Amino acid sequence: MACRTVGISRSLYDYEPDTTRGQPVIKALQRLAEDYPAYGFQMMFDKLKQDGYSWNHKRVYRIYKALKLNLRSKGKKRLPSRFPIRLAVPCTVNQMWSADFMNDSLMCGRRW
């Protein structure tokens, strides 16, 4: 009796999980994912509750993650301007001046 030396009960040592219990949840989540591809977990869980299922949210979320339905969607790609305006190149020295500053103030102390 190896389980007695470890300090756990025989029923815990010989336990095998019942994988068929999750099948109805898997089918329901896959159906919802096909019908509502933009829904996240909370909206899918709410939809399951509306359909009359009384599954625990932790159980549903565990299966939701196992089905890899929790992948983040990519954000919108920022497109560059279609007609970019080229910078003017001065022909001679001192033809163009530019200033780069965060803030400035006048002699009297007033900021602008």
Number of C-alpha atoms within 10 A of each C-alpha: 6 9 13 10 7 9 9 11 10 12 9 9 13 9 8 8 7 7 7 8 9 12 11 11 18 16 11 14 22 16 12 17 17 10 10 12 12 10 15 15 17 11 13 21 21 13 15 18 14 10 10 9 14 9 12 10 14 9 11 19 17 10 17 21 12 11 13 9 17 12 9 8 7 6 6 6 6 6 6 7 7 6 6 7 7 6 6 7 8 10 8 7 7 7 8 10 7 4 5 5 5 5 7 9 9 8 6 6 8 8 9 7
